Amino acid sequence: MYMRLIGIPRFDWIRMNSYAPVLEIGCADGAVFRGWEYENQVTRCDMDLYDFPNFVRCDAHNLPFKDKEFESAVLAEILEHVRDPKTVLKEAMRVSRKRVVITTPIEGEWDQYALPHMSIEESVIQKYGSIEAYYNEQKKLYPNLIEKFDDRIGPHSFHIREWTMGDFEAFLHDVCSDSGWTYSIEKRVIKPFVFIFAILSYS
């Protein structure tokens, strides 16, 4: 319930800071750009298979797109899910001409009852009983979802990393150093959650 309620201002911020055509990396159910006036200029990609126009199934660590193919790339709550966030961010920068828009949670500052800190196995067993049951439930919840990529092969459905503001700023500084890209970063509290909002711009 809370994520749905707070999604509107977060998604509005992402849309306001994105230039079309846009690549949404790790699109999940497509909510970020659903109903956006330029939605037909959004290419969505994910490890899971979805039924969307302009959808490409792929791994964010190795995007099958040309250099500077898009005006913007969006990583909306993705970098806490991936094995190698540096590679994922560099791929987003590679395919974008102007901008990379990022949101990611600062889970250590979330209200206690909102914290999702668990391993994949703990989360699945506690809530669904098995990974297969979780996948089946996801298909019921999201009609555009056709097939889940197996988390036992490549974890992506659950958070596998936590960021602090300092960690994330150091990460951006490292990735952007000597690249021609600059970044801005801010912390936003949207109760009961706390997020990092960041924009990378190519100069």
C-alpha positions as CSV (number, residue, x, y, z in Angstrom):
1,M,0.0,0.0,0.0
2,Y,2.7,2.5,1.0
3,M,4.8,2.0,-2.1
4,R,1.8,2.6,-4.3
5,L,0.9,5.8,-2.5
6,I,4.4,7.2,-2.6
7,G,5.1,6.1,-6.1
8,I,3.4,9.2,-7.7
9,P,5.9,11.9,-6.6
10,R,8.9,9.6,-7.1
11,F,7.7,8.6,-10.6
12,D,6.9,12.2,-11.4
13,W,10.4,13.2,-10.5
14,I,11.9,10.5,-12.8
15,R,9.6,11.6,-15.7
16,M,10.4,15.3,-15.2
17,N,14.1,14.5,-15.5
18,S,14.0,12.1,-18.4
19,Y,14.4,13.0,-22.0
20,A,12.8,10.8,-24.7
21,P,13.6,8.4,-26.1
22,V,14.2,6.7,-22.8
23,L,15.6,3.3,-21.9
24,E,14.1,2.0,-18.6
25,I,16.5,-0.6,-17.2
26,G,14.8,-3.1,-14.9
27,C,11.3,-2.0,-15.8
28,A,9.4,-4.7,-13.8
29,D,5.7,-4.0,-14.1
30,G,6.3,-0.8,-16.1
31,A,4.7,1.5,-13.6
32,V,7.3,4.3,-13.8
33,F,6.4,5.4,-17.3
34,R,2.8,4.0,-17.5
35,G,0.6,6.8,-18.8
36,W,3.4,9.2,-19.5
37,E,2.8,11.4,-22.5
38,Y,5.9,10.0,-24.2
39,E,5.4,6.4,-23.2
40,N,5.6,5.3,-26.8
41,Q,9.2,6.5,-26.8
42,V,10.2,4.4,-23.8
43,T,12.1,1.1,-24.4
44,R,11.7,-1.2,-21.4
45,C,14.1,-3.9,-20.5
46,D,14.3,-6.5,-17.7
47,M,15.7,-10.0,-16.9
48,D,12.1,-11.1,-16.5
49,L,9.9,-11.4,-19.6
50,Y,7.1,-8.9,-19.9
51,D,4.5,-8.2,-22.6
52,F,5.1,-4.5,-23.4
53,P,5.6,-2.6,-26.6
54,N,9.3,-1.8,-27.2
55,F,10.4,-4.5,-24.6
56,V,13.8,-6.2,-24.7
57,R,14.7,-9.1,-22.4
58,C,18.3,-8.7,-21.2
59,D,20.7,-8.4,-18.3
60,A,21.5,-4.8,-17.2
61,H,25.2,-5.8,-17.0
62,N,25.4,-6.3,-20.7
63,L,22.8,-4.1,-22.6
64,P,22.2,-5.1,-26.2
65,F,21.9,-1.5,-27.4
66,K,24.2,0.8,-29.4
67,D,26.3,3.5,-27.8
68,K,24.2,6.7,-27.2
69,E,21.1,5.1,-28.6
70,F,18.8,6.9,-26.1
71,E,18.6,10.4,-24.8
72,S,18.1,9.1,-21.2
73,A,18.6,5.9,-19.3
74,V,16.6,5.2,-16.1
75,L,17.7,3.0,-13.1
76,A,14.7,3.3,-10.8
77,E,15.4,1.2,-7.7
78,I,17.7,-1.2,-9.6
79,L,21.2,-0.7,-8.2
80,E,20.3,-2.4,-4.9
81,H,19.4,-5.5,-6.9
82,V,22.4,-6.1,-9.1
83,R,25.7,-8.1,-8.7
84,D,27.9,-5.4,-10.1
85,P,26.4,-1.9,-9.9
86,K,29.5,-0.2,-11.4
87,T,29.1,-2.3,-14.6
88,V,25.3,-1.6,-14.7
89,L,25.8,2.1,-14.3
90,K,28.5,2.3,-16.9
91,E,26.2,0.4,-19.3
92,A,23.5,3.0,-18.7
93,M,25.9,5.8,-19.3
94,R,27.1,4.1,-22.5
95,V,23.7,3.9,-24.1
96,S,22.6,7.4,-23.1
97,R,23.5,10.6,-24.9
98,K,22.5,13.1,-22.2
99,R,21.3,11.7,-18.8
100,V,21.0,8.8,-16.4
101,V,18.3,9.1,-13.8
102,I,18.6,7.0,-10.6
103,T,16.6,6.3,-7.5
104,T,17.7,3.8,-4.9
105,P,16.6,3.3,-1.2
106,I,18.6,4.1,1.9
107,E,17.2,1.1,3.8
108,G,19.1,1.8,6.9
109,E,17.0,4.9,7.5
110,W,13.6,3.3,6.7
111,D,11.0,3.0,9.4
112,Q,11.6,-0.4,11.1
113,Y,8.4,-2.1,9.9
114,A,9.2,-1.2,6.3
115,L,12.7,-2.9,6.2
116,P,12.9,-5.8,3.7
117,H,16.3,-7.0,5.1
118,M,16.3,-10.7,4.3
119,S,18.1,-13.2,2.1
120,I,16.2,-14.4,-1.0
121,E,15.5,-17.7,0.7
122,E,14.2,-16.2,3.9
123,S,11.9,-13.8,2.1
124,V,10.5,-16.4,-0.2
125,I,10.0,-19.1,2.4
126,Q,8.4,-16.7,4.9
127,K,6.0,-15.2,2.5
128,Y,5.3,-17.7,-0.2
129,G,6.8,-21.1,0.8
130,S,9.0,-21.5,-2.3
131,I,10.5,-19.6,-5.2
132,E,8.1,-21.2,-7.6
133,A,5.1,-20.1,-5.5
134,Y,6.5,-16.6,-5.5
135,Y,6.8,-16.6,-9.3
136,N,3.3,-17.8,-9.7
137,E,2.0,-15.1,-7.4
138,Q,3.9,-12.4,-9.3
139,K,2.2,-13.6,-12.5
140,K,-1.2,-13.1,-10.9
141,L,-0.3,-9.6,-9.6
142,Y,1.3,-8.4,-12.8
143,P,-0.7,-9.3,-16.0
144,N,2.2,-8.2,-18.2
145,L,4.6,-10.6,-16.6
146,I,5.2,-13.7,-18.8
147,E,8.1,-15.4,-17.1
148,K,10.4,-14.8,-14.2
149,F,14.2,-15.3,-14.6
150,D,15.3,-17.8,-12.0
151,D,16.8,-16.0,-9.0
152,R,18.8,-19.1,-8.1
153,I,20.8,-18.4,-11.3
154,G,21.0,-14.6,-11.1
155,P,19.6,-12.8,-8.1
156,H,17.5,-9.8,-9.1
157,S,14.1,-9.9,-7.5
158,F,15.3,-9.0,-4.0
159,H,17.6,-6.4,-2.6
160,I,21.2,-7.7,-2.3
161,R,22.9,-4.5,-1.4
162,E,22.3,-1.5,0.9
163,W,23.5,2.0,0.2
164,T,24.2,4.9,2.5
165,M,24.4,8.4,1.1
166,G,28.2,8.5,1.6
167,D,28.6,5.1,-0.1
168,F,26.5,6.1,-3.1
169,E,28.2,9.5,-3.5
170,A,31.6,7.8,-3.5
171,F,30.3,5.2,-6.0
172,L,29.1,8.0,-8.4
173,H,32.4,9.9,-8.0
174,D,34.4,6.8,-8.9
175,V,32.2,5.9,-11.9
176,C,32.0,9.5,-13.3
177,S,35.7,10.4,-12.7
178,D,37.4,11.4,-16.0
179,S,34.3,10.2,-18.0
180,G,32.8,13.5,-19.1
181,W,29.8,12.9,-16.9
182,T,28.8,14.9,-13.9
183,Y,26.3,14.1,-11.2
184,S,24.0,15.6,-8.6
185,I,22.6,13.7,-5.6
186,E,20.1,14.3,-2.9
187,K,18.3,12.4,-0.1
188,R,14.5,12.5,0.0
189,V,12.3,11.3,2.8
190,I,9.0,9.9,1.7
191,K,7.6,8.4,4.9
192,P,8.1,5.6,5.8
193,F,10.9,5.4,3.3
194,V,14.1,7.3,2.4
195,F,15.6,7.4,-1.1
196,I,18.6,8.7,-2.9
197,F,17.7,10.7,-6.1
198,A,20.6,11.2,-8.5
199,I,21.1,12.6,-12.0
200,L,24.1,12.0,-14.2
201,S,24.6,14.5,-17.1
202,Y,26.9,14.3,-20.0
203,S,28.8,17.5,-20.7
